[in-house]
Amino acid sequence: MPRARARTQARRISCRQRRRTATDGPFACVRRSGSKTPAQGARMTDKRQTPGRVESTVDKQREIQRTQDSRDQAKPEGGGEDGEKSAVQAGAREQPEEQPPQHQDKPGSEAELVPEPRFSAPDYRGSGKLEGKVALITGGDSGIGRAVAVLFAREGADVAIGYLSEHEDAEKTRRCVEAEGRRCLLLPGDVKRADYCREAVQRTVDEFGRLDVLVNNAAFQEHADSLEDLSEERFDETLRTNVHGYFLMARAAIPHLRRGAAIINTGSVVGLRGSAKLLDYATTKGAIHAFTKSLASNLVDKGIRVNAVAPGPVWTPLNPADRPADEVASFGKDTDMGRAAQPEELSPAYVFLASDVCSGYVTGIVLPVTGSVDAI
């Protein structure tokens, strides 16, 4: 009994302590009958002050609105100084912001483009990131491929160039690579053919003694207004060039690649978000992104990295050989930067992914270089 009374008394004391604690401080939730807690008092005070505070807040917000309205009214229609969005320059040198209407026969010629695409990246300084390595680049005669070949050579690599039939462009690329102090091998042919892919890889190895980097970059593109405009033959041509060609080149190259080697596939922003008028091309670029990730998983245990670059609009022969002349004039203006990229603005991304010094822990990514924030 004494123990029971002691426990009962202890509980009563504890309860009284809890009640006292609950009535102290701003967060009181238990109180004596008839008493007001500090929190309740604060709420009452807030209610008395609410009308004045609301009026003050409304006045402040309306003043902010009036200030912004005045600024908006002072702008010319369209938001820019001349009524149009200005192109953005964020690189080492100012790039062309527009190009005149023009159209080319496929596969397109860089020598005939106006203005000539910029690929030399004069502000880029090599530092031996690819010293002693050998790279094979398909579609390396012009556009992104040429710009990549030049920077690879500047970083110390010998380069083999695969291309379809643009001999004049390919010869210029060779001269540019050799001007960087490296060797260049030209390999004309069609990546849709398995025998060409095997021969291109073998000739590269025979000429330079090894293969360290494969850049799958060759592509076919042609716009279409509707699905009905796509014949089976045309869809097959796009698929076999853009996907089958990548598969065939990778399959031929892998037996020659060592630990630390890299495969880089050229994808596209349209492979990330689709394109209403590039139905077949966008489909293949999406497939390339999936192929990149799958092959990266397949080869990771061998120490071979596989990644992709997804360019936005880039000024290369691919586009004037696809679009009507009037559309070429506005090419790239729908990006956040308001202009098409130049090839030299893409090539450093390929150097990064090719170099085991820069990206030895990077595999399976699709790197967007799109000139827009919401591209993915």
C-alpha positions in Angstrom: 0.0 0.0 0.0 2.7 2.6 0.9 4.3 1.9 -2.4 1.0 2.4 -4.3 0.4 5.7 -2.5 3.9 6.9 -3.4 3.4 6.0 -7.1 0.0 7.9 -7.1 1.5 10.9 -5.4 4.4 10.9 -7.9 2.0 10.8 -10.8 0.1 13.8 -9.4 3.2 15.9 -9.0 4.3 15.0 -12.5 0.9 16.0 -13.9 1.1 19.4 -12.0 4.5 20.0 -13.4 3.3 19.3 -17.0 0.4 21.7 -16.5 2.7 24.4 -15.3 5.1 23.9 -18.2 2.2 23.9 -20.7 1.0 27.3 -19.5 4.5 28.8 -19.8 6.0 30.0 -23.1 4.6 30.9 -26.5 3.6 27.4 -27.5 1.3 26.7 -24.5 -1.5 24.3 -25.4 -2.9 23.5 -21.8 -3.9 26.3 -19.5 -5.9 27.1 -16.4 -9.5 27.9 -16.8 -10.1 31.6 -17.7 -6.4 32.4 -18.4 -5.0 33.6 -21.8 -1.8 32.1 -23.1 0.9 34.4 -24.7 0.2 32.7 -28.0 -3.5 33.5 -27.8 -2.6 37.1 -26.9 -0.3 37.4 -29.9 -3.1 36.1 -32.2 -5.4 38.7 -30.9 -2.9 41.5 -31.4 -2.3 40.2 -35.0 -6.0 40.5 -35.7 -6.1 44.1 -34.6 -3.2 45.0 -36.8 -4.2 43.0 -39.9 -6.1 45.8 -41.9 -3.2 48.2 -41.8 -0.7 45.6 -42.7 -2.7 44.4 -45.6 -3.1 47.9 -47.0 0.6 48.5 -46.6 1.4 45.2 -48.5 -1.1 46.0 -51.2 0.4 49.5 -51.7 3.9 48.0 -51.9 3.0 45.3 -54.4 1.1 47.8 -56.6 4.1 50.1 -56.6 6.3 47.2 -57.8 3.8 46.5 -60.5 3.7 50.1 -61.7 7.4 50.2 -61.9 7.6 47.1 -64.0 4.7 48.2 -66.2 6.6 51.4 -67.0 9.6 49.4 -68.0 7.5 47.0 -70.1 5.9 49.9 -71.9 9.3 51.5 -72.7 10.4 48.3 -74.5 10.1 48.1 -78.3 7.7 45.5 -79.5 9.5 42.1 -79.4 11.6 42.9 -76.4 14.9 43.8 -78.1 16.5 47.0 -79.2 15.3 46.4 -82.8 12.2 44.4 -81.9 13.9 41.1 -82.2 15.8 38.8 -79.7 19.5 39.5 -80.0 21.9 36.5 -80.5 23.9 35.6 -77.4 27.7 35.6 -77.5 29.2 33.6 -74.6 32.4 32.1 -76.1 36.0 33.0 -76.6 35.3 34.9 -79.8 32.2 36.4 -81.4 30.4 34.0 -83.7 28.3 34.7 -86.8 24.7 35.4 -85.9 22.9 34.6 -89.2 23.4 33.1 -92.6 21.9 34.0 -96.0 19.3 31.7 -97.7 21.0 28.8 -99.5 20.4 25.3 -100.5 22.8 22.4 -101.5 22.6 19.0 -103.1 23.3 16.1 -100.8 25.6 15.3 -99.1 26.5 19.0 -99.0 29.8 20.8 -99.3 31.4 22.9 -96.7 33.5 24.7 -99.3 30.3 26.2 -100.7 28.7 27.3 -97.4 28.3 31.0 -96.8 29.6 31.9 -94.3 32.2 29.2 -94.0 31.7 27.2 -90.8 34.2 28.0 -88.1 36.2 24.9 -87.0 39.7 26.1 -86.2 39.1 27.2 -82.6 42.0 29.6 -82.5 41.6 30.3 -78.8 41.8 26.6 -77.9 45.3 25.7 -76.6 46.3 22.0 -76.7 47.9 20.4 -73.7 48.6 16.8 -74.8 45.3 15.3 -73.6 45.4 12.8 -76.5 49.2 12.6 -77.0 50.2 9.4 -78.8 46.6 8.3 -79.4 44.8 7.4 -82.7 41.2 8.4 -83.6 38.9 7.3 -86.4 36.1 9.9 -87.1 33.3 9.1 -89.5 31.8 12.1 -91.2 35.1 13.8 -90.5 35.5 15.7 -93.7 33.3 18.7 -92.7 31.2 20.2 -90.0 31.5 18.8 -86.5 33.7 16.0 -87.7 36.3 18.4 -89.2 36.3 20.5 -86.0 36.8 17.4 -83.9 39.7 16.2 -86.1 41.5 19.5 -85.8 41.3 19.6 -82.0 42.2 15.9 -81.6 45.3 16.7 -83.7 46.0 19.8 -81.6 45.9 17.5 -78.5 48.4 15.1 -80.0 46.3 12.4 -81.8 46.8 11.1 -85.3 43.4 11.0 -87.1 41.7 8.8 -89.7 38.8 10.4 -91.5 35.8 8.4 -92.9 33.6 10.2 -95.4 31.2 9.4 -98.2 32.3 11.3 -101.3 33.2 14.9 -100.4 36.8 14.7 -101.5 37.5 18.4 -101.6 36.3 18.8 -98.0 38.2 15.8 -96.9 41.4 17.1 -98.4 41.1 20.4 -96.6 40.5 18.5 -93.3 43.7 16.5 -94.0 45.7 19.7 -94.5 44.3 21.1 -91.3 45.3 18.0 -89.3 48.7 18.0 -90.8 49.1 21.7 -90.0 48.7 20.7 -86.3 51.7 18.4 -86.7 49.8 15.1 -86.9 49.2 12.5 -89.5 45.8 12.1 -91.3 44.4 9.1 -93.3 41.5 9.6 -95.6 39.0 6.7 -95.9 36.2 7.3 -98.4 33.2 4.9 -98.2 29.7 4.2 -97.0 29.2 3.3 -93.3 26.1 1.3 -94.2 28.4 -1.4 -95.6 29.9 -3.8 -93.1 32.9 -4.5 -95.4 33.8 -0.7 -95.5 33.6 -0.4 -91.7 35.9 -3.4 -91.3 38.3 -2.1 -93.9 38.3 1.4 -92.4 39.2 0.2 -89.0 41.9 -2.2 -90.3 43.5 0.4 -92.5 43.7 2.8 -89.5 45.4 0.2 -87.3 47.7 -0.8 -90.1 48.7 2.8 -90.8 49.0 4.1 -87.2 49.6 0.9 -85.2 46.6 1.2 -82.9 43.1 2.7 -82.3 42.1 4.5 -79.2 39.1 6.7 -80.1 36.1 6.0 -82.4 33.8 8.9 -83.2 30.6 7.9 -84.9 29.5 11.1 -86.6 28.3 10.3 -90.2 24.6 11.0 -90.7 21.8 11.4 -93.2 19.0 13.9 -92.6 16.0 15.1 -94.7 12.9 16.9 -93.5 9.3 15.7 -94.1 6.0 17.4 -93.4 4.1 14.3 -92.5 4.5 10.6 -91.9 2.9 9.9 -95.2 5.8 11.6 -96.9 8.2 9.0 -95.5 8.7 6.0 -97.8 10.0 2.7 -96.5 13.1 3.2 -98.7 13.8 6.6 -97.2 13.2 5.5 -93.6 15.5 2.6 -94.2 18.3 4.9 -95.6 18.1 7.1 -92.5 18.1 4.2 -90.1 20.9 2.2 -91.8 23.2 5.3 -92.0 22.5 6.7 -88.6 22.1 3.6 -86.5 23.3 0.6 -88.5 26.4 2.5 -89.4 27.2 3.3 -85.8 26.7 -0.3 -84.9 28.9 -1.6 -87.7 31.8 0.8 -86.9 31.7 0.0 -83.2 31.6 -3.7 -83.8 34.6 -3.5 -86.1 36.6 -1.2 -83.7 36.0 -2.9 -80.4 38.5 -5.8 -80.9 41.2 -3.2 -81.4 40.4 -0.9 -78.4 42.3 -1.2 -75.2 41.6 -0.2 -71.6 41.1 3.6 -71.5 39.7 3.8 -75.1 36.6 5.7 -75.9 33.7 5.6 -78.3 31.8 8.8 -78.9 28.5 8.9 -80.8 27.0 12.0 -82.2 23.4 12.2 -81.1 21.1 15.3 -81.4 18.8 17.5 -79.4 16.0 16.1 -81.6 16.8 12.7 -80.1 16.0 14.2 -76.7 12.8 16.1 -77.4 11.7 14.9 -80.9 11.0 16.9 -84.1 7.8 17.3 -86.0 9.5 17.5 -89.4 12.5 15.2 -88.8 10.5 12.1 -87.8 13.0 9.5 -89.1 16.1 11.4 -88.2 14.9 12.1 -84.6 14.0 8.5 -84.2 17.5 7.4 -85.1 19.1 9.9 -82.8 17.0 8.7 -79.9 18.1 5.2 -80.8 21.7 6.4 -80.8 21.3 7.7 -77.3 19.9 4.3 -76.1 22.7 2.5 -78.0 25.3 4.6 -76.3 24.0 3.8 -72.8 23.6 0.1 -73.6 27.0 -0.3 -75.2 28.5 1.6 -72.2 27.1 -1.0 -69.8 28.3 -3.8 -72.1 31.9 -2.5 -72.3 32.5 -1.0 -68.9 34.3 -4.1 -67.5 36.8 -3.8 -70.4 37.6 -0.2 -69.4 36.2 1.2 -72.6 34.0 4.3 -72.2 31.0 5.0 -74.4 29.4 8.4 -74.4 27.4 10.7 -76.8 27.2 14.4 -77.6 23.8 15.8 -78.4 24.3 19.0 -80.5 21.7 21.6 -81.0 21.6 23.5 -84.4 25.1 23.7 -85.8 26.1 25.4 -89.0 27.3 22.5 -91.2 26.5 21.2 -94.7 24.0 18.8 -93.2 21.4 21.6 -92.9 21.5 23.5 -96.2 21.4 20.1 -97.8 18.1 19.4 -96.0 16.2 22.6 -95.6 14.6 25.0 -98.1 16.7 28.1 -98.6 14.4 30.5 -96.7 14.5 28.2 -93.6 18.2 28.1 -93.7 18.3 31.9 -93.1 16.5 31.4 -89.8 18.3 28.3 -88.7 19.2 28.3 -85.0 17.2 31.4 -84.1 14.7 29.5 -82.0 17.4 28.6 -79.4 17.9 30.5 -76.2 21.1 31.9 -77.6 19.3 33.0 -80.8 21.7 31.6 -83.3 23.2 28.4 -84.6 26.4 27.1 -83.1 29.7 26.9 -85.0 31.4 23.5 -85.2 34.3 24.8 -83.1 31.9 25.3 -80.2 31.1 21.6 -80.2 34.5 20.0 -80.6 35.9 20.7 -77.1 33.1 18.4 -75.8 34.5 15.6 -77.9 38.0 16.2 -76.6 36.7 16.0 -73.0 35.0 12.6 -73.7 37.9 11.2 -75.7 40.5 12.0 -73.0 41.0 9.4 -70.3 42.6 12.3 -68.3 39.5 14.4 -68.4 36.7 11.8 -68.4 38.1 8.5 -67.1 35.2 8.1 -64.8 32.5 9.1 -67.3 30.6 6.6 -69.3 27.0 6.2 -70.6 26.2 9.9 -70.7 24.5 12.0 -73.4 26.1 15.4 -73.2 23.8 18.2 -74.5 25.5 21.1 -76.3 22.3 22.8 -77.5 22.4 26.6 -76.9 19.2 26.3 -74.9 18.2 25.8 -71.2 15.1 23.7 -71.9 16.5 21.4 -74.6 16.1 18.3 -72.4 
